[in-house]
Amino acid sequence: MSTEASRVIKVRRLRIPLHTQQAIMGYLFITPWIVGFLLFLAYPLIQSFWLSFNNLENLVNFQLRYIGFANYVEAFLIDVNFLPMLYTTVRNAIIDVPLIIIFSLFTAIVVNQKLPGQGFFRAIFFLPVVIGSGLVIQQLFNQYQAEMGQAPLVRGIDVPTVILVVGPEFARTVLDLMNRLALVLWRTGVQILLFLAGLQGISSTLYEAARVDGASEWEKFWKITLPMISPIILLVAIYTIVDSFTDVFNPILNYIKSLAFSGQFRMGYAAALGWLYFLVVFALMGLVFWIGQKHTFYAGER
């Protein structure tokens, strides 16, 4: 065998499969995050986990006393606030996340159409993300509640009249729905942008071929649009879950903060509640990711 032929064989043996190359590129892409996590987050997480098994005896010298699982037992058997707050938070997330995803997808499809003033409408939907941080929304919400006793979008409704006409339970349900929709509108800017990016990444030739075959707009949505943006739907779902569980109106986060820093300084118990809350959120995200992977279409793989 000639030297040139053996060299070609060695080069062919050194070729890396495509999926391995993609995996290496993915790890290189997340390397800055891994480095930042190891430098800035790993030690605080380990310290907070250890703190959850201790009781803070002296704040000045940060003296700890090991108490085992007492903080976790207290969270489930003694604390009358944690489990109801956790249930309320999970219930609100289960309701809000689908609403946000559906509204964001519908809005992105409408804004993606070639209409006059397309850029203006995109800016309008993203404007709350720019000017309305969580603290700003909370201050506006508190201000309107103090002035009107209602949420921002329902301040023009004559609540006593509605209650007299349709009854208190129905009026309360309507007002709660309008309050929820008001918050949903404020929390869809990033999701709309993600869906827009996914919609613009779909090749127009797919729609042209479907149009030639006589497919309706509804069929094109279910057979082309929805499968092609299914990875974006999964991404938006994960992002929305994280955003919902870290929202400024989240009662558990405010409760943990008050336990740790608002006079009580029960940092050990607050750390235990934080880890329990993290496990619940992580389990919910894992369930969504597991279900989403089974229904996600990746072009070129299946």
C-alpha positions in Angstrom: 0.0 0.0 0.0 1.4 3.4 -1.0 2.1 6.2 1.5 -0.6 8.4 0.0 -3.3 5.7 0.3 -2.4 5.0 4.0 -2.6 8.7 4.7 -6.1 8.9 3.1 -7.2 5.9 5.3 -5.9 7.6 8.5 -7.7 10.8 7.6 -11.0 8.9 7.1 -10.5 7.2 10.4 -10.1 10.6 12.1 -13.3 11.9 10.8 -15.8 12.8 13.5 -19.4 11.9 13.1 -21.9 14.7 12.5 -23.8 14.2 15.8 -20.5 14.2 17.7 -19.5 17.5 16.0 -22.9 19.0 16.9 -22.5 17.8 20.6 -19.0 19.4 20.8 -20.3 22.7 19.4 -23.2 22.6 21.9 -20.8 22.1 24.8 -18.5 24.9 23.5 -21.5 27.2 23.3 -22.5 26.7 26.9 -18.9 26.7 28.2 -19.1 30.4 29.3 -22.2 29.6 31.4 -20.5 26.5 32.9 -17.5 28.6 33.9 -19.7 31.3 35.4 -21.7 28.7 37.3 -18.6 27.2 38.8 -17.1 30.5 39.7 -20.1 32.3 41.1 -23.0 29.9 41.8 -21.7 26.5 42.8 -20.3 27.5 46.2 -23.4 29.5 47.3 -25.7 26.6 46.3 -23.6 24.2 48.3 -23.6 26.6 51.2 -27.3 27.1 51.1 -27.9 23.4 50.9 -25.8 22.9 54.0 -27.5 25.8 55.7 -30.9 24.1 55.2 -29.8 21.4 57.8 -28.8 24.0 60.3 -30.2 26.7 62.5 -28.5 30.1 62.6 -27.6 30.8 66.2 -25.6 34.0 65.9 -25.9 36.3 62.9 -22.8 38.3 63.7 -20.4 35.4 63.6 -22.7 33.2 61.5 -22.7 30.4 64.0 -24.7 27.4 62.9 -26.1 24.5 64.9 -26.8 21.3 63.1 -30.5 20.1 63.4 -30.8 17.6 60.6 -34.1 17.4 58.8 -35.9 19.5 61.3 -36.4 22.4 58.9 -37.9 20.2 56.3 -40.2 18.5 58.8 -41.4 21.9 60.0 -42.2 22.9 56.4 -44.6 20.0 55.9 -46.0 19.4 59.4 -45.8 22.7 61.4 -45.7 25.6 59.0 -49.4 26.5 58.0 -48.3 28.9 55.3 -45.9 27.0 53.0 -48.0 24.2 51.6 -51.0 26.5 50.8 -48.7 29.0 49.1 -47.0 26.2 47.2 -50.3 24.9 46.0 -51.5 28.4 44.9 -48.2 29.0 43.0 -48.3 25.7 41.2 -52.0 26.1 40.3 -51.4 29.7 39.0 -48.5 28.4 36.9 -50.6 25.6 35.4 -53.2 28.1 34.4 -50.9 31.0 33.3 -48.3 29.0 31.3 -50.8 27.6 28.6 -52.5 31.0 28.4 -49.2 32.8 27.8 -48.0 30.2 25.2 -51.3 30.3 23.2 -51.5 34.1 23.3 -47.9 34.5 22.3 -48.1 32.1 19.4 -51.4 33.6 18.1 -49.9 37.1 18.4 -46.6 36.1 16.7 -48.5 34.5 13.8 -50.6 37.7 13.3 -47.6 40.0 13.6 -45.6 37.9 11.2 -48.0 38.6 8.4 -46.9 41.2 5.8 -49.1 44.1 7.0 -48.5 47.9 7.0 -46.8 49.0 10.2 -45.5 45.5 11.0 -42.4 46.8 12.9 -44.6 49.2 15.0 -46.9 46.4 16.2 -43.9 44.2 17.1 -42.5 47.1 19.2 -45.8 47.6 20.9 -46.0 44.0 22.1 -42.3 44.0 23.3 -42.6 47.4 25.0 -43.8 46.0 28.4 -40.5 44.0 28.6 -38.5 47.2 28.1 -40.3 49.6 30.4 -42.1 47.2 32.7 -39.8 45.3 35.0 -41.3 43.2 37.8 -40.8 46.0 40.3 -42.5 48.5 38.0 -45.5 46.2 37.5 -45.8 45.6 41.2 -45.7 49.3 42.0 -48.4 50.0 39.4 -50.5 47.1 40.7 -50.2 48.3 44.3 -51.0 51.9 43.3 -54.2 51.0 41.4 -55.3 48.7 44.2 -54.8 51.5 46.7 -56.8 53.9 44.6 -59.5 51.8 43.1 -59.4 48.5 45.1 -59.1 46.7 41.7 -56.5 45.6 39.2 -55.3 48.0 36.4 -57.5 46.6 33.6 -60.7 46.5 35.7 -60.6 49.9 37.3 -63.4 51.2 34.9 -65.9 48.6 35.9 -68.6 49.4 38.5 -68.0 46.4 40.7 -70.9 46.9 43.2 -73.4 47.1 40.2 -71.9 43.9 38.7 -72.2 42.2 42.0 -75.8 43.2 42.5 -76.7 42.1 39.0 -74.9 38.8 38.5 -74.0 37.8 42.1 -70.7 38.0 44.0 -69.2 34.7 42.9 -69.6 35.3 39.2 -68.3 38.9 39.6 -65.3 37.7 41.5 -64.6 35.1 38.9 -64.8 37.7 36.1 -62.5 40.1 37.9 -60.0 37.4 38.7 -59.9 36.4 35.0 -59.4 40.0 33.9 -56.6 40.4 36.5 -55.0 37.3 35.2 -55.3 38.4 31.6 -53.7 41.8 32.5 -50.7 40.1 33.9 -50.5 37.7 30.9 -50.4 40.6 28.5 -47.4 42.0 30.4 -45.5 38.7 30.3 -45.6 37.8 26.7 -43.0 40.0 25.0 -40.0 37.6 25.0 -42.2 34.7 24.1 -43.6 36.6 21.1 -40.0 37.3 19.9 -39.1 33.7 20.2 -42.1 32.5 18.2 -41.4 35.2 15.6 -37.9 33.9 15.2 -39.2 30.3 14.8 -41.9 31.4 12.3 -39.4 33.3 10.2 -37.1 30.2 10.1 -39.7 28.1 8.3 -39.0 27.8 4.6 -41.6 29.4 2.3 -41.3 26.5 -0.1 -43.2 24.3 2.3 -46.2 26.6 2.3 -45.9 26.9 -1.5 -46.0 23.2 -2.0 -48.9 22.8 0.4 -50.8 25.6 -1.5 -50.2 23.8 -4.8 -51.6 20.6 -3.2 -54.8 22.5 -2.2 -54.1 22.7 1.6 -56.2 25.2 3.6 -54.7 27.7 6.0 -55.9 25.6 8.9 -54.2 22.5 7.4 -51.0 24.4 6.8 -51.0 25.5 10.4 -51.4 21.9 11.8 -49.2 20.1 9.2 -46.4 22.7 8.7 -46.3 25.6 11.2 -47.0 23.7 14.4 -44.5 20.8 13.8 -41.8 23.1 12.5 -41.9 25.4 15.6 -42.4 22.6 18.1 -38.9 23.1 19.4 -39.6 26.8 20.0 -42.8 25.8 21.8 -40.8 23.6 24.2 -38.3 26.4 24.7 -41.1 28.9 25.4 -42.8 26.5 27.8 -39.6 26.1 29.8 -38.8 29.8 29.8 -42.4 30.7 30.8 -42.4 28.2 33.7 -39.2 29.7 35.1 -40.5 33.2 34.6 -43.8 32.3 36.4 -42.1 30.7 39.4 -39.8 33.7 39.8 -42.5 36.3 39.3 -42.6 39.4 41.5 -46.1 38.4 42.7 -44.9 35.0 43.8 -46.0 34.6 47.4 -43.4 31.9 48.2 -40.5 34.0 47.2 -41.7 36.9 49.3 -42.4 34.5 52.2 -38.8 33.1 52.0 -37.4 36.5 51.8 -39.3 37.7 54.8 -38.2 34.6 56.8 -34.5 35.2 56.0 -34.1 39.0 56.1 -37.2 40.7 57.5 -36.4 40.6 61.2 -36.7 36.9 61.8 -33.4 35.9 60.2 -34.4 32.2 60.0 -31.9 31.6 57.2 -31.7 27.9 57.8 -35.5 27.4 57.5 -35.6 29.8 54.5 -32.9 27.8 52.8 -34.9 24.6 53.4 -38.0 26.2 51.9 -35.9 27.4 48.9 -34.6 23.9 48.2 -38.1 22.4 48.5 -39.4 25.0 46.1 -36.5 24.4 43.7 -37.3 20.6 43.7 -41.0 21.2 42.8 -40.1 23.6 40.0 -37.4 21.3 38.7 -39.8 18.3 38.8 -42.4 20.3 36.9 -39.9 21.4 34.3 -38.6 17.9 33.9 -42.1 16.6 33.3 -42.8 19.3 30.7 -39.4 18.6 29.0 -40.1 14.8 29.0 -43.6 15.3 27.4 -42.3 17.9 25.0 -39.5 15.8 23.7 -42.0 13.1 22.7 -43.9 15.6 20.5 -41.1 17.7 19.2 -40.1 17.6 15.6 -36.5 18.2 14.6 -35.9 18.7 10.9 -33.2 16.4 9.5 -33.5 13.8 12.3 -37.0 12.3 11.9 
